Amino acid sequence: MSGRKTLSRRSFLKAGALAVGGAALAGATPGWGLAQAASGVGTAQTAVVYFTRSITPESLVAIYEALGHPLKSKVAVKISTGEPGGHNFLQPALIAPLVGRLKGTIVECCTAYSGKRLNPKDHWQAIEDHGFKAIAPCDIMDEFGDMALPVRNGFHLKENFVGKHLANYASVLILSHFKGHAMGGFGGALKNMSIGIASTRGKTNIHTAAVTTDHRVLFDNLPKQDHFLESMADACKAVAEYMGKENLLYINVANRLSVDCDCDSHPHEPEMADIGIFASADPVALDQACYDAVVNSPDPGKAALVRRINSLHGIHTVEAACELGLGTRKYRIASLD
């Protein structure tokens, strides 16, 4: 795309004149350089993160096209279909043209907590009620069981249990709503790739850092917070190695920036303004860029979301994924605006 502006990560963070969703970003993320140097991963690389302020069906297609890496068919489009009662999940009208462009199947897995998505029957009803069956084929990937993916040289997990229908797809678009999360601090590409693709057993395995796969005792076996976050990175590694990094792309939509996840049936209303859409072939850089956009925003409404993220050390999932070689925290922004 001719005329696209490309800025270094440093310029993006320091350029007060660069409005991102109406909010200029300034300064640097505390501890970023130390974590990057300590990890030893990606220090010689810079990922490209595409960005647009516009949050429309057309801009969602445009940012996918900007990635310049067509996904192989059959394409799985991994979203959160949203817990009934909630309303912040990515809306069908927003994502329909992109899913259609990919001839994609919307995929999900069941949850590991009591609610309307724990069993497939109720989950299918939620998918229909939220309008997703009307726009594309849908698949609950663990409806008929799961499969174990090996985790090689991870932090805590030896296996990651994912919906067995993952084997039916040649590529995956991880299409995520970037927002807060009551356990992980925030949810973006890495959470959607780990918790989102994991089966009920797999979600329990991640949440407990491999103590149990029995969701009935999940909350009796919660580990140290960083161990949970590192387990999400482990799960991402297993998925990336199974699918092949070249068969994965990532888009984060930073709108409806609640402190609560789409898995919450009664999420807190957002207090900060929408930012825009970010996309990359690197999930680490993508989540880092979204985190930076929130933390460095001048929008005073960011306070609750920043507090939620930092109180749960949310950035550690990004640090851990970087250490496992899933990507780099060093990026440059390529603006489509």
RODO-2510 file (C-alpha; in nm, 4 decimals, decimal comma):
residues 337
     n   res          X          Y          Z
     1     m     0,0000     0,0000     0,0000
     2     s     0,1800     0,3152    -0,1182
     3     g     0,2095     0,6049     0,1195
     4     r     0,1889     0,3898     0,4338
     5     k     0,3661     0,5504     0,7291
     6     t     0,6173     0,3277     0,9040
     7     l     0,7519     0,4319     1,2427
     8     s     0,9982     0,2707     1,4764
     9     r     0,8623     0,1462     1,8064
    10     r     1,0527     0,4236     1,9858
    11     s     0,9085     0,6868     1,7541
    12     f     0,5603     0,5427     1,7977
    13     l     0,5827     0,5706     2,1746
    14     k     0,7463     0,9149     2,1787
    15     a     0,5595     1,0854     1,8973
    16     g     0,3082     1,2957     2,0833
    17     a     0,1584     1,4067     1,7550
    18     l     0,0628     1,0537     1,6562
    19     a    -0,3005     1,0136     1,7584
    20     v    -0,3968     0,6527     1,8201
    21     g    -0,7726     0,6255     1,8435
    22     g    -0,7674     0,9894     1,9498
    23     a    -0,4985     0,9240     2,2121
    24     a    -0,1335     1,0238     2,1644
    25     l     0,1168     0,7725     2,2969
    26     a     0,4246     0,8916     2,4779
    27     g     0,7078     0,7546     2,6864
    28     a     0,8301     0,3974     2,7146
    29     t     0,6999     0,0871     2,8818
    30     p     0,8732     0,0406     3,2204
    31     g     1,1007    -0,2614     3,2224
    32     w     1,0635    -0,3322     2,8514
    33     g     1,4340    -0,3030     2,7702
    34     l     1,5391    -0,5113     3,0699
    35     a     1,2944    -0,7899     2,9906
    36     q     1,3930    -0,7878     2,6239
    37     a     1,7629    -0,8078     2,7002
    38     a     1,7169    -1,0705     2,9701
    39     s     1,5178    -1,2988     2,7433
    40     g     1,7825    -1,3087     2,4744
    41     v     1,5041    -1,3649     2,2227
    42     g     1,4241    -1,1382     1,9332
    43     t     1,6844    -0,8736     2,0165
    44     a     1,8038    -0,8701     1,6552
    45     q     1,4502    -0,8659     1,5151
    46     t     1,1817    -0,6070     1,4746
    47     a     0,8279    -0,7219     1,4011
    48     v     0,5817    -0,5166     1,2001
    49     v     0,2515    -0,4375     1,3689
    50     y    -0,0087    -0,2848     1,1391
    51     f    -0,2501    -0,0341     1,2860
    52     t    -0,5651     0,1548     1,1918
    53     r    -0,7790     0,3813     1,4049
    54     s    -1,0835     0,2807     1,2032
    55     i    -1,2882    -0,0030     1,3514
    56     t    -1,5137    -0,1059     1,0644
    57     p    -1,5739    -0,4228     0,8631
    58     e    -1,3819    -0,2648     0,5754
    59     s    -1,0793    -0,1737     0,7861
    60     l    -1,0707    -0,5224     0,9349
    61     v    -1,0419    -0,6686     0,5845
    62     a    -0,7860    -0,4021     0,4878
    63     i    -0,5581    -0,4766     0,7813
    64     y    -0,5677    -0,8485     0,7047
    65     e    -0,4750    -0,7724     0,3435
    66     a    -0,1917    -0,5458     0,4638
    67     l    -0,0289    -0,8443     0,6330
    68     g     0,0440    -0,9773     0,2842
    69     h     0,0313    -1,3398     0,3904
    70     p    -0,2778    -1,5265     0,2649
    71     l    -0,3816    -1,8087     0,4936
    72     k    -0,4156    -2,1598     0,3585
    73     s    -0,7644    -2,3000     0,3312
    74     k    -0,9265    -2,4478     0,5321
    75     v    -0,9118    -2,1447     0,7652
    76     a    -1,0213    -2,1471     1,1289
    77     v    -1,1129    -1,8038     1,2663
    78     k    -1,0684    -1,8214     1,6424
    79     i    -1,2819    -1,5722     1,8299
    80     s    -1,4560    -1,5568     2,1640
    81     t    -1,8263    -1,6090     2,1071
    82     g    -1,8965    -1,4391     2,4412
    83     e    -2,0666    -1,5496     2,7592
    84     p    -2,4437    -1,4891     2,7486
    85     g    -2,5249    -1,1680     2,9323
    86     g    -2,2079    -1,0012     2,8089
    87     h    -2,2025    -0,7759     2,5045
    88     n    -1,8419    -0,6684     2,4458
    89     f    -1,7393    -0,9608     2,2215
    90     l    -1,6557    -0,8835     1,8578
    91     q    -1,9857    -0,8352     1,6832
    92     p    -2,0873    -1,0544     1,3865
    93     a    -2,1510    -0,7501     1,1671
    94     l    -1,7929    -0,6332     1,2236
    95     i    -1,6202    -0,9611     1,1431
    96     a    -1,8536    -1,1086     0,8773
    97     p    -1,6824    -0,9637     0,5669
    98     l    -1,3381    -1,0819     0,6799
    99     v    -1,4610    -1,4292     0,7716
   100     g    -1,6339    -1,4458     0,4332
   101     r    -1,3211    -1,3238     0,2548
   102     l    -1,1322    -1,6153     0,4100
   103     k    -1,4140    -1,8645     0,3540
   104     g    -1,3443    -1,9282     0,7185
   105     t    -1,5055    -2,1309     0,9923
   106     i    -1,5600    -1,9620     1,3271
   107     v    -1,4096    -2,1889     1,5914
   108     e    -1,4401    -2,2034     1,9683
   109     c    -1,3896    -2,4452     2,2583
   110     c    -1,5961    -2,4953     2,5713
   111     t    -1,5117    -2,3171     2,8941
   112     a    -1,3813    -2,4592     3,2221
   113     y    -1,6155    -2,2656     3,4512
   114     s    -1,9863    -2,2929     3,5243
   115     g    -2,1850    -2,0957     3,2736
   116     k    -2,3633    -2,1185     2,9421
   117     r    -2,0619    -2,2382     2,7438
   118     l    -1,9390    -2,5276     2,9579
   119     n    -2,1315    -2,7929     2,7663
   120     p    -2,1679    -2,7982     2,3874
   121     k    -2,5480    -2,7811     2,3831
   122     d    -2,5580    -2,4533     2,5754
   123     h    -2,2532    -2,3245     2,3910
   124     w    -2,4190    -2,3828     2,0548
   125     q    -2,7193    -2,1856     2,1784
   126     a    -2,4922    -1,8968     2,2782
   127     i    -2,3223    -1,9026     1,9375
   128     e    -2,6613    -1,8860     1,7660
   129     d    -2,8062    -1,6237     1,9995
   130     h    -2,5021    -1,4000     1,9500
   131     g    -2,5460    -1,4130     1,5729
   132     f    -2,2387    -1,6073     1,4636
   133     k    -2,4165    -1,9011     1,3008
   134     a    -2,5877    -1,6513     1,0718
   135     i    -2,2621    -1,5280     0,9184
   136     a    -2,0405    -1,8367     0,8815
   137     p    -1,9961    -2,2067     0,9552
   138     c    -1,9135    -2,2582     1,3228
   139     d    -1,7308    -2,5349     1,5071
   140     i    -1,6938    -2,6123     1,8768
   141     m    -1,3609    -2,7854     1,8373
   142     d    -1,3771    -2,9921     2,1566
   143     e    -1,7422    -3,0939     2,1185
   144     f    -1,6343    -3,4522     2,0532
   145     g    -1,3126    -3,4582     2,2523
   146     d    -0,9649    -3,3185     2,2594
   147     m    -0,6107    -3,4096     2,1633
   148     a    -0,2779    -3,3584     2,3363
   149     l    -0,0095    -3,1430     2,1779
   150     p     0,3414    -3,1753     2,3192
   151     v     0,4984    -2,8768     2,4925
   152     r     0,8717    -2,8910     2,4271
   153     n     1,0982    -2,7082     2,6727
   154     g     0,8155    -2,5084     2,8270
   155     f     0,7892    -2,3574     3,1729
   156     h     0,5301    -2,5873     3,3319
   157     l     0,3223    -2,7829     3,0810
   158     k     0,4289    -3,1053     2,9176
   159     e     0,1092    -3,1277     2,7115
   160     n    -0,1537    -2,8853     2,5903
   161     f    -0,5021    -3,0281     2,5403
   162     v    -0,6845    -2,8647     2,2498
   163     g    -1,0102    -2,9272     2,0692
   164     k    -0,9449    -3,2224     1,8420
   165     h    -1,1113    -3,0504     1,5474
   166     l    -0,8059    -2,8248     1,5268
   167     a    -0,6646    -3,1039     1,3120
   168     n    -0,9266    -3,0222     1,0460
   169     y    -0,7765    -2,6807     0,9657
   170     a    -0,4717    -2,5829     0,7623
   171     s    -0,4381    -2,2339     0,9127
   172     v    -0,5790    -2,0164     1,1883
   173     l    -0,6593    -1,6479     1,2185
   174     i    -0,6455    -1,5560     1,5869
   175     l    -0,9034    -1,2752     1,5879
   176     s    -0,9139    -1,1292     1,9363
   177     h    -1,0935    -0,8614     2,1311
   178     f    -0,8217    -0,6864     2,3315
   179     k    -0,9516    -0,6039     2,6817
   180     g    -0,8897    -0,6737     3,0497
   181     h    -0,9230    -1,0107     3,2200
   182     a    -0,9960    -1,1003     3,5816
   183     m    -0,7298    -1,3740     3,5943
   184     g    -0,4783    -1,2985     3,3188
   185     g    -0,4749    -0,9189     3,3471
   186     f    -0,5614    -0,8770     2,9814
   187     g    -0,6779    -1,0885     2,6927
   188     g    -0,5312    -1,0565     2,3451
   189     a    -0,3716    -1,2815     2,0871
   190     l    -0,1741    -1,4965     2,3312
   191     k    -0,4693    -1,5664     2,5561
   192     n    -0,6946    -1,6448     2,2592
   193     m    -0,4328    -1,8812     2,1200
   194     s    -0,3769    -2,0594     2,4517
   195     i    -0,6905    -2,0617     2,6662
   196     g    -0,9120    -2,0099     2,3618
   197     i    -0,7969    -2,3134     2,1626
   198     a    -0,7654    -2,5336     2,4707
   199     s    -1,0443    -2,7773     2,5510
   200     t    -1,2141    -2,7748     2,8902
   201     r    -0,9422    -3,0101     3,0152
   202     g    -0,6787    -2,7961     2,8492
   203     k    -0,8076    -2,4739     3,0026
   204     t    -0,7950    -2,6380     3,3445
   205     n    -0,4449    -2,7653     3,2778
   206     i    -0,3266    -2,4143     3,1871
   207     h    -0,5030    -2,2385     3,4724
   208     t    -0,3513    -2,4775     3,7274
   209     a    -0,0037    -2,4922     3,5677
   210     a    -0,0485    -2,8650     3,4985
   211     v    -0,1724    -2,9659     3,8462
   212     t    -0,5056    -3,1024     3,7175
   213     t    -0,7278    -3,1322     3,4111
   214     d    -1,0472    -3,1688     3,6164
   215     h    -1,2396    -2,8431     3,5828
   216     r    -1,4464    -2,9262     3,8920
   217     v    -1,1424    -2,8623     4,1124
   218     l    -0,9785    -2,5887     3,9054
   219     f    -1,0319    -2,3130     4,1589
   220     d    -0,8958    -2,5322     4,4376
   221     n    -0,5650    -2,5648     4,2552
   222     l    -0,4690    -2,2176     4,1393
   223     p    -0,0899    -2,1753     4,1170
   224     k     0,1314    -1,8718     4,1608
   225     q     0,0143    -1,6019     3,9207
   226     d     0,3284    -1,6022     3,7085
   227     h     0,3085    -1,9815     3,6739
   228     f    -0,0391    -1,9472     3,5233
   229     l     0,0792    -1,6768     3,2835
   230     e     0,3806    -1,8856     3,1845
   231     s     0,1505    -2,1823     3,1246
   232     m    -0,0429    -1,9736     2,8732
   233     a     0,2845    -1,9124     2,6906
   234     d     0,3557    -2,2873     2,7024
   235     a     0,0186    -2,3581     2,5412
   236     c     0,0829    -2,0998     2,2689
   237     k     0,4138    -2,2683     2,1894
   238     a     0,2405    -2,6035     2,1458
   239     v    -0,0192    -2,4569     1,9078
   240     a     0,2416    -2,2651     1,7058
   241     e     0,4573    -2,5728     1,6631
   242     y     0,1611    -2,7896     1,5708
   243     m     0,0137    -2,5519     1,3134
   244     g     0,3421    -2,4013     1,1936
   245     k     0,4065    -2,0320     1,2547
   246     e     0,3585    -1,9616     0,8852
   247     n    -0,0032    -2,0790     0,9142
   248     l    -0,1010    -1,8379     1,1912
   249     l    -0,1934    -1,4694     1,1754
   250     y    -0,3148    -1,2406     1,4519
   251     i    -0,5520    -0,9446     1,4719
   252     n    -0,6452    -0,7586     1,7929
   253     v    -0,9441    -0,5251     1,7957
   254     a    -0,8957    -0,2742     2,0773
   255     n    -1,2507    -0,1564     2,1322
   256     r    -1,4965    -0,1795     2,4205
   257     l    -1,1921    -0,1759     2,6507
   258     s    -1,3534    -0,3165     2,9626
   259     v    -1,1475    -0,4415     3,2559
   260     d    -1,3420    -0,7666     3,2159
   261     c    -1,3163    -1,0431     2,9577
   262     d    -1,5849    -1,1537     2,7134
   263     c    -1,6148    -1,4648     2,9332
   264     d    -1,7763    -1,2428     3,1972
   265     s    -2,1556    -1,2470     3,1820
   266     h    -2,1756    -0,9042     3,3477
   267     p    -1,8658    -0,7114     3,2372
   268     h    -1,7824    -0,3662     3,3678
   269     e    -1,8555    -0,0920     3,1184
   270     p    -1,5432     0,0441     2,9431
   271     e    -1,3959     0,3602     3,0907
   272     m    -1,1507     0,4474     2,8126
   273     a    -1,2134     0,5190     2,4459
   274     d    -1,1627     0,2703     2,1651
   275     i    -0,8120     0,2666     2,0158
   276     g    -0,8251     0,0799     1,6853
   277     i    -0,7226    -0,2442     1,5160
   278     f    -0,3735    -0,3961     1,5359
   279     a    -0,2448    -0,6908     1,3279
   280     s     0,0779    -0,8859     1,2964
   281     a     0,2315    -1,2196     1,2096
   282     d     0,3969    -1,1993     1,5542
   283     p     0,1634    -1,2485     1,8537
   284     v     0,4222    -1,1269     2,1047
   285     a     0,4779    -0,7971     1,9263
   286     l     0,1039    -0,7589     1,8737
   287     d     0,0087    -0,7954     2,2397
   288     q     0,3042    -0,5768     2,3418
   289     a     0,1883    -0,3032     2,1047
   290     c    -0,1667    -0,3158     2,2404
   291     y    -0,0411    -0,3082     2,5986
   292     d     0,1796    -0,0100     2,5162
   293     a    -0,1095     0,1698     2,3473
   294     v    -0,3196     0,1380     2,6626
   295     v    -0,0457     0,2174     2,9146
   296     n     0,0843     0,5191     2,7221
   297     s    -0,2556     0,6610     2,6319
   298     p    -0,3335     1,0094     2,7704
   299     d    -0,6962     0,9008     2,8128
   300     p    -0,7674     0,9274     3,1894
   301     g    -1,0226     0,6505     3,1473
   302     k    -0,7342     0,4048     3,1102
   303     a    -0,6689     0,3972     3,4852
   304     a    -0,8933     0,1032     3,5711
   305     l    -0,7697    -0,1086     3,2812
   306     v    -0,4034    -0,0348     3,3530
   307     r    -0,4628    -0,1194     3,7179
   308     r    -0,6298    -0,4491     3,6238
   309     i    -0,3462    -0,5458     3,3879
   310     n    -0,0608    -0,4508     3,6162
   311     s    -0,2145    -0,5864     3,9374
   312     l    -0,2116    -0,9316     3,7771
   313     h     0,1297    -0,8866     3,6091
   314     g    -0,0448    -0,9324     3,2750
   315     i     0,2592    -0,8365     3,0680
   316     h     0,4389    -1,1467     3,1981
   317     t     0,2545    -1,3631     2,9447
   318     v     0,4222    -1,1543     2,6731
   319     e     0,7589    -1,1813     2,8493
   320     a     0,7237    -1,5581     2,8803
   321     a     0,6141    -1,6054     2,5194
   322     c     0,9112    -1,4009     2,4049
   323     e     1,1443    -1,6169     2,6122
   324     l     0,9985    -1,9297     2,4499
   325     g     1,0778    -1,7902     2,1045
   326     l     0,7227    -1,7151     1,9939
   327     g     0,8140    -1,3659     1,8816
   328     t     0,9811    -1,0404     1,9729
   329     r     0,8748    -0,7512     2,1934
   330     k     1,0519    -0,5098     1,9591
   331     y     0,8250    -0,3772     1,6887
   332     r     0,7511    -0,0940     1,4532
   333     i     0,4057     0,0376     1,3747
   334     a     0,2888     0,0533     1,0126
   335     s    -0,0145     0,2798     1,0037
   336     l    -0,2839     0,2306     0,7425
   337     d    -0,4399     0,5703     0,8202
***
